[in-house]
Amino acid sequence: MIDFHCHLDLYPDPPGIAAECVARGLYVLAVTTTPSAWKGSSSLVSDKGRIRVALGLHPQLALERKSELRLFDELLPKARYIGEIGLDGGQEYRLSWNDQIEVFDHVLSRCSSVGGRVMTIHSRRAVTPVLDYIERHPGAGLPILHWYSGSKKELSRAIALGCWFSVGPAMLAHERGRAMAATMPRNRVLTETDGPFGLVNGRSALPWDAEQAIQILCELWGRDKGYVHDLLRENLHKIGRLAESKVKPSA
């Protein structure tokens, strides 16, 4: 089972959740919302073989934390995965839009300068500008749009740009989300939860709730669970190989 986007450090009991992920054999990408959270998250999972930590600066925190871009640059050579990064066009974050652009553009530029990274990207109400910046920085690495919520036209553009997608039970709980997932290239899809922010049955999603997304993908794709598990595992292995080779951290 794969949770390619969760905020492991923001659960009430991060060590307990990490231990349960290990016990269940989950593959987890623990994203961070600020560069200063990288060290603590990395220490938390340093001995957990199937958990990786992504270095991020969340767009919703761009105004308050853009001063951490220097720390981001310092840590980047150690990070194979980048996230959560991106843009948020929600009305409540319009005042920080220019700061978001500054941070996102900087991150993509720095990723390009070190040979590219695997990136998990936030694009809520901002898919077109996110794609614009991805297009401006073709060497930044592999973009994975998490919890995609844009239009069909934007989805077609994202696919043409080589984007991947991570989908979770919260996204797939709605008809629109299922319709988008049904048209995504199957060989570019991974599962996620976005826990603890993503909700399942009114509670915070846990990494192992990614199984619910798999069940829905079986229905959307008209295939059995064995096929979907195998496909998602192969997709994950492609990402892992990329992170270890093409997107290899700098010496």
FENPECOR-V573733 format. One record per residue. RES is the residue in three letters. SS is DSSP state (~ for helix, > for strand, _ for the rest). PHI is phi in whole degrees, -180 to 180 (NA if undefined). D_LAST is the distance of its C-alpha to the last C-alpha in whole Angstrom. Layout:
res: (RES,RES)
ss: (SS,SS)
phi: (PHI,PHI)
d_last: (D_LAST,D_LAST)
This chain:
res: (MET,ILE,ASP,PHE,HIS,CYS,HIS,LEU,ASP,LEU,TYR,PRO,ASP,PRO,PRO,GLY,ILE,ALA,ALA,GLU,CYS,VAL,ALA,ARG,GLY,LEU,TYR,VAL,LEU,ALA,VAL,THR,THR,THR,PRO,SER,ALA,TRP,LYS,GLY,SER,SER,SER,LEU,VAL,SER,ASP,LYS,GLY,ARG,ILE,ARG,VAL,ALA,LEU,GLY,LEU,HIS,PRO,GLN,LEU,ALA,LEU,GLU,ARG,LYS,SER,GLU,LEU,ARG,LEU,PHE,ASP,GLU,LEU,LEU,PRO,LYS,ALA,ARG,TYR,ILE,GLY,GLU,ILE,GLY,LEU,ASP,GLY,GLY,GLN,GLU,TYR,ARG,LEU,SER,TRP,ASN,ASP,GLN,ILE,GLU,VAL,PHE,ASP,HIS,VAL,LEU,SER,ARG,CYS,SER,SER,VAL,GLY,GLY,ARG,VAL,MET,THR,ILE,HIS,SER,ARG,ARG,ALA,VAL,THR,PRO,VAL,LEU,ASP,TYR,ILE,GLU,ARG,HIS,PRO,GLY,ALA,GLY,LEU,PRO,ILE,LEU,HIS,TRP,TYR,SER,GLY,SER,LYS,LYS,GLU,LEU,SER,ARG,ALA,ILE,ALA,LEU,GLY,CYS,TRP,PHE,SER,VAL,GLY,PRO,ALA,MET,LEU,ALA,HIS,GLU,ARG,GLY,ARG,ALA,MET,ALA,ALA,THR,MET,PRO,ARG,ASN,ARG,VAL,LEU,THR,GLU,THR,ASP,GLY,PRO,PHE,GLY,LEU,VAL,ASN,GLY,ARG,SER,ALA,LEU,PRO,TRP,ASP,ALA,GLU,GLN,ALA,ILE,GLN,ILE,LEU,CYS,GLU,LEU,TRP,GLY,ARG,ASP,LYS,GLY,TYR,VAL,HIS,ASP,LEU,LEU,ARG,GLU,ASN,LEU,HIS,LYS,ILE,GLY,ARG,LEU,ALA,GLU,SER,LYS,VAL,LYS,PRO,SER,ALA)
ss: (_,>,>,>,>,>,_,~,~,~,_,_,_,~,~,~,~,~,~,~,~,~,~,~,_,_,>,>,>,>,_,_,_,_,~,~,~,~,~,~,~,~,~,~,~,_,_,_,_,_,>,>,>,>,>,_,_,_,~,~,~,~,~,~,~,~,~,~,~,~,~,~,~,~,~,~,_,_,_,_,>,>,>,>,>,>,_,_,_,_,~,~,~,~,~,~,~,~,~,~,~,~,~,~,~,~,~,~,~,~,~,~,~,_,_,_,>,>,>,>,>,>,_,_,_,_,~,~,~,~,~,~,~,~,~,~,_,_,_,_,>,>,>,>,>,>,_,_,_,_,_,~,~,~,~,~,~,~,~,~,_,_,_,>,>,>,>,>,~,~,~,~,_,_,~,~,~,~,~,~,~,~,~,_,_,~,~,~,>,>,>,>,_,_,_,_,_,_,>,>,_,_,>,>,_,_,~,~,~,~,~,~,~,~,~,~,~,~,~,~,~,_,_,_,~,~,~,~,~,~,~,~,~,~,~,~,~,~,~,~,~,~,~,~,_,_,_,_,_,_,_)
phi: (NA,-129,-119,-88,-161,-144,-100,-57,-75,-103,-74,-60,-132,-56,-61,-68,-66,-61,-63,-68,-61,-64,-61,-88,72,-78,-96,-131,-108,-90,-83,-120,-99,-144,-59,-68,-85,-61,-62,-64,-66,-64,-66,-61,-114,-58,-106,-103,-58,-104,-111,-119,-114,-103,-91,-137,-148,-65,-59,-69,-112,-60,-63,-77,-121,-64,-65,-88,-62,-64,-66,-55,-62,-68,-87,-52,-60,-91,-105,-84,-121,-122,160,-92,-131,135,-136,-130,-93,-60,-56,-70,-117,-65,-65,-102,-58,-63,-69,-61,-61,-59,-67,-64,-62,-62,-61,-63,-63,-67,-62,-60,-68,-107,99,99,-143,-81,-124,-105,-123,-89,-141,-58,53,-152,-62,-61,-64,-61,-66,-58,-74,-61,-67,-72,-125,-64,-92,-69,128,-99,-86,-118,-82,-91,51,-61,-138,-87,-88,-65,-64,-66,-64,-61,-65,-60,-62,-64,-82,89,-69,-104,-144,-119,-124,-132,-61,-67,-66,-80,-75,-114,-57,-62,-63,-65,-63,-67,-62,-66,-103,-74,-61,-62,-84,-131,-116,-131,-99,-150,-128,58,-68,-85,-81,-65,-111,-132,54,81,-123,-64,-68,-105,-51,-76,-71,-57,-59,-65,-66,-62,-61,-71,-62,-57,-69,-66,-93,65,-128,-80,-65,-62,-62,-66,-58,-64,-65,-64,-66,-66,-60,-63,-64,-62,-63,-62,-64,-65,-63,-86,-120,-61,-103,-66,-59,-67,-72)
d_last: (32,29,28,26,26,28,27,27,27,30,33,35,34,30,30,33,32,29,31,33,30,29,33,33,30,29,26,25,22,23,23,23,25,23,20,21,22,19,19,22,22,19,21,24,22,19,22,23,22,23,22,19,18,18,17,20,23,26,28,31,29,28,31,31,27,26,25,22,20,18,17,16,14,12,12,11,7,9,11,12,16,17,21,23,23,26,30,33,36,38,41,40,37,38,38,34,34,33,30,29,29,27,24,24,24,21,19,19,18,15,14,15,13,10,12,14,14,17,20,23,25,28,31,34,37,34,33,34,32,29,30,30,27,25,27,26,22,22,18,18,17,20,23,25,28,29,33,34,37,37,40,41,40,37,36,37,34,31,32,32,29,27,27,27,29,29,33,35,38,39,38,40,43,44,46,44,40,42,43,39,38,40,39,35,34,34,31,29,30,29,31,30,32,31,33,34,35,36,39,41,45,45,42,38,37,35,32,34,37,34,37,39,37,37,41,42,39,42,45,43,42,45,43,43,41,39,38,37,35,34,33,31,29,28,27,24,23,22,20,19,18,17,14,13,13,14,12,9,7,4,0)
